[in-house]
Amino acid sequence: MNALGIAFSARRKGNCLDCVEYVLTKLRDHGFETSIVNAYEYSITPYSHCNYECFARSLRGADEKCPIHDDAPRSSPK
């Protein structure tokens, strides 16, 4: 069985990450394969002043480029 821990903290090594690592350690002790994602390591910008370019195909029938340049994937819903 697999387990994924996701830590969202404003600090690189904050309490949230410590808690997630603790839980994953306990799960590993019970035979789980674990991995962790630390959101601190990614540049994720809040959406602001956009025209929903990510949804342009379904809204307007054409592909448009997202004006936000960060590490969040850009994909249109199906």
N, CA, C and O of each residue as an XYZ file, in Angstrom:
312
protein
N       0.834     -1.171      0.000
C       0.000      0.000      0.000
C       0.891      1.251      0.000
O       2.000      1.224      0.534
N       0.407      2.335     -0.595
C       1.159      3.579     -0.688
C       0.483      4.672      0.118
O      -0.737      4.679      0.280
N       1.291      5.596      0.620
C       0.767      6.768      1.324
C       1.556      7.987      0.870
O       2.781      7.944      0.753
N       0.842      9.065      0.618
C       1.454     10.328      0.213
C       1.155     11.369      1.276
O       0.002     11.570      1.657
N       2.200     12.029      1.752
C       2.030     13.127      2.698
C       2.287     14.442      1.989
O       3.263     14.570      1.250
N       1.427     15.410      2.205
C       1.580     16.732      1.598
C       1.641     17.759      2.718
O       0.716     17.869      3.523
N       2.736     18.512      2.764
C       2.924     19.526      3.802
C       2.821     20.914      3.182
O       3.506     21.229      2.209
N       1.959     21.731      3.757
C       1.810     23.126      3.337
C       2.216     23.997      4.510
O       1.486     24.104      5.496
N       3.374     24.615      4.402
C       3.863     25.460      5.475
C       4.594     26.648      4.876
O       5.147     26.558      3.780
N       4.594     27.747      5.589
C       5.326     28.937      5.138
C       6.816     28.808      5.427
O       7.616     29.630      4.979
N       7.184     27.776      6.176
C       8.601     27.547      6.511
C       9.096     26.261      5.858
O       8.343     25.298      5.710
N      10.362     26.256      5.474
C      10.957     25.098      4.809
C      10.826     23.841      5.657
O      10.461     22.784      5.142
N      11.113     23.939      6.920
C      11.065     22.794      7.838
C      10.191     23.167      9.024
O      10.675     23.261     10.151
N       8.911     23.378      8.776
C       7.996     23.805      9.820
C       7.339     22.640     10.541
O       7.620     21.475     10.260
N       6.465     22.971     11.469
C       5.769     21.962     12.262
C       4.899     21.056     11.397
O       4.773     19.864     11.679
N       4.312     21.602     10.366
C       3.468     20.810      9.469
C       4.283     19.670      8.850
O       3.831     18.526      8.819
N       5.470     19.982      8.365
C       6.331     18.967      7.768
C       6.734     17.933      8.813
O       6.755     16.738      8.521
N       7.054     18.377     10.025
C       7.404     17.443     11.097
C       6.259     16.478     11.375
O       6.490     15.281     11.548
N       5.044     16.975     11.420
C       3.877     16.133     11.682
C       3.662     15.119     10.561
O       3.411     13.942     10.822
N       3.759     15.571      9.333
C       3.571     14.672      8.195
C       4.657     13.600      8.184
O       4.366     12.430      7.937
N       5.900     13.984      8.448
C       6.993     13.005      8.493
C       6.772     11.986      9.606
O       7.062     10.804      9.420
N       6.271     12.416     10.747
C       5.983     11.514     11.858
C       4.940     10.472     11.457
O       5.124      9.278     11.693
N       3.850     10.928     10.852
C       2.788     10.008     10.429
C       3.315      9.028      9.387
O       3.022      7.835      9.453
N       4.086      9.521      8.434
C       4.623      8.642      7.397
C       5.587      7.619      7.982
O       5.643      6.487      7.502
N       6.339      7.989      8.999
C       7.224      7.037      9.673
C       6.411      5.908     10.292
O       6.776      4.739     10.166
N       5.325      6.245     10.952
C       4.457      5.232     11.561
C       3.845      4.328     10.493
O       3.740      3.117     10.688
N       3.446      4.911      9.372
C       2.889      4.112      8.287
C       3.939      3.179      7.690
O       3.639      2.030      7.364
N       5.183      3.678      7.544
C       6.276      2.846      7.044
C       6.490      1.638      7.959
O       6.743      0.529      7.488
N       6.384      1.867      9.273
C       6.535      0.780     10.241
C       5.477     -0.309     10.051
O       5.683     -1.455     10.451
N       4.352      0.048      9.445
C       3.271     -0.896      9.197
C       3.251     -1.401      7.754
O       2.255     -1.974      7.313
N       4.344     -1.192      7.019
C       4.485     -1.759      5.684
C       4.080     -0.882      4.518
O       4.082     -1.346      3.378
N       3.737      0.354      4.763
C       3.368      1.263      3.677
C       4.617      1.780      2.967
O       5.666      1.963      3.584
N       4.490      2.008      1.682
C       5.506      2.764      0.948
C       5.064      4.215      1.007
O       3.904      4.522      0.733
N       5.976      5.111      1.362
C       5.572      6.504      1.573
C       6.390      7.465      0.718
O       7.523      7.181      0.330
N       5.782      8.599      0.442
C       6.480      9.712     -0.201
C       5.857     10.991      0.324
O       4.737     11.001      0.834
N       6.616     12.074      0.185
C       6.165     13.351      0.732
C       6.370     14.459     -0.291
O       7.342     14.457     -1.047
N       5.448     15.394     -0.300
C       5.556     16.597     -1.124
C       5.549     17.777     -0.161
O       4.622     17.941      0.633
N       6.589     18.591     -0.241
C       6.670     19.788      0.589
C       6.365     20.988     -0.306
O       7.198     21.387     -1.120
N       5.179     21.558     -0.156
C       4.738     22.653     -1.023
C       5.652     23.872     -0.930
O       5.663     24.702     -1.839
N       6.414     23.991      0.149
C       7.349     25.103      0.298
C       8.348     25.134     -0.859
O       8.829     26.202     -1.239
N       8.658     23.973     -1.414
C       9.672     23.868     -2.465
C       9.156     24.295     -3.841
O       9.918     24.305     -4.809
N       7.889     24.641     -3.936
C       7.288     25.015     -5.211
C       6.834     26.470     -5.189
O       6.478     27.017     -4.145
N       6.856     27.068     -6.348
C       6.334     28.422     -6.496
C       4.889     28.313     -6.966
O       4.624     27.986     -8.123
N       3.959     28.590     -6.058
C       2.537     28.526     -6.392
C       1.940     29.891     -6.093
O       1.856     30.306     -4.937
N       1.534     30.573     -7.132
C       1.027     31.935     -7.029
C      -0.499     31.928     -7.030
O      -1.103     31.204     -7.822
N      -1.128     32.703     -6.175
C      -2.593     32.772     -6.209
C      -3.070     33.363     -7.545
O      -2.412     34.222     -8.132
N      -4.197     32.894     -7.992
C      -4.755     33.443     -9.220
C      -5.322     34.820     -8.950
O      -6.028     35.037     -7.965
N      -5.004     35.740     -9.833
C      -5.443     37.113     -9.656
C      -5.517     37.786    -11.018
O      -4.592     37.680    -11.824
N      -6.598     38.462    -11.263
C      -6.785     39.239    -12.483
C      -6.653     38.395    -13.746
O      -6.151     38.864    -14.768
N      -7.108     37.147    -13.667
C      -7.058     36.337    -14.879
C      -8.456     36.287    -15.496
O      -9.445     36.672    -14.873
N      -8.507     35.813    -16.707
C      -9.771     35.694    -17.425
C     -10.098     34.212    -17.637
O     -10.672     33.838    -18.660
N      -9.730     33.377    -16.669
C      -9.967     31.931    -16.714
C      -9.388     31.301    -17.967
O     -10.031     30.472    -18.611
N      -8.166     31.700    -18.310
C      -7.513     31.162    -19.487
C      -7.343     29.647    -19.400
O      -7.353     28.971    -20.429
N      -7.187     29.100    -18.193
C      -7.036     27.650    -18.017
C      -8.281     26.898    -18.481
O      -8.201     25.731    -18.862
N      -9.421     27.566    -18.449
C     -10.674     26.942    -18.856
C     -11.178     27.474    -20.201
O     -12.345     27.282    -20.544
N     -10.313     28.134    -20.954
C     -10.734     28.787    -22.193
C     -11.319     27.812    -23.203
O     -12.269     28.156    -23.907
N     -10.772     26.600    -23.291
C     -11.274     25.625    -24.268
C     -12.750     25.332    -23.997
O     -13.557     25.317    -24.926
N     -13.106     25.102    -22.735
C     -14.506     24.773    -22.438
C     -15.388     26.021    -22.377
O     -16.587     25.934    -22.642
N     -14.820     27.176    -22.034
C     -15.616     28.402    -21.935
C     -15.787     29.122    -23.267
O     -16.876     29.587    -23.603
N     -14.688     29.206    -24.023
C     -14.706     30.001    -25.248
C     -14.348     29.211    -26.508
O     -14.352     29.767    -27.607
N     -14.041     27.928    -26.361
C     -13.749     27.079    -27.509
C     -12.376     27.277    -28.120
O     -12.148     26.862    -29.257
N     -11.449     27.905    -27.393
C     -10.100     28.117    -27.920
C      -9.088     27.977    -26.788
O      -9.396     28.250    -25.627
N      -7.874     27.547    -27.141
C      -6.804     27.460    -26.141
C      -6.208     28.846    -25.916
O      -5.980     29.599    -26.862
N      -5.959     29.170    -24.648
C      -5.320     30.429    -24.296
C      -4.232     30.138    -23.278
O      -4.317     29.160    -22.534
N      -3.225     30.972    -23.242
C      -2.095     30.777    -22.331
C      -2.390     31.416    -20.978
O      -2.887     32.539    -20.895
N      -2.073     30.680    -19.931
C      -2.282     31.182    -18.569
C      -1.297     32.320    -18.282
O      -0.111     32.188    -18.584
N      -1.765     33.436    -17.705
C      -0.871     34.554    -17.414
C      -0.024     34.345    -16.150
O       0.900     35.117    -15.893
N      -0.332     33.317    -15.369
C       0.403     33.045    -14.134
C       1.557     32.099    -14.451
O       1.341     31.029    -15.020
N       2.767     32.479    -14.092
C       3.949     31.661    -14.355
C       4.489     31.135    -13.029
O       5.263     31.804    -12.345
N       4.058     29.909    -12.678
C       4.522     29.278    -11.457
C       4.634     27.779    -11.679
O       4.614     27.323    -12.822
N       4.752     27.001    -10.602
C       4.941     25.561    -10.713
C       3.634     24.768    -10.757
O       3.672     23.540    -10.837
N       2.490     25.432    -10.708
C       1.201     24.731    -10.784
C       0.987     24.271    -12.224
O       1.194     25.042    -13.161
N       0.574     23.022    -12.400
C       0.356     22.540    -13.772
C      -0.844     23.230    -14.409
O      -1.819     23.573    -13.740
N      -0.747     23.419    -15.686
C      -1.839     24.015    -16.436
C      -2.498     22.930    -17.253
O      -1.903     22.407    -18.195
N      -3.711     22.592    -16.903
C      -4.442     21.600    -17.677
C      -5.911     21.978    -17.691
O      -6.451     22.488    -16.709
N      -6.536     21.722    -18.806
C      -7.956     22.050    -18.946
C      -8.764     20.862    -18.456
O      -8.373     19.711    -18.654
N      -9.895     21.144    -17.815
C     -10.760     20.041    -17.410
C     -11.375     19.375    -18.622
O     -11.590     20.017    -19.650
N     -11.657     18.099    -18.506
C     -12.225     17.358    -19.653
C     -13.713     17.409    -19.635
O     -14.361     16.845    -20.516
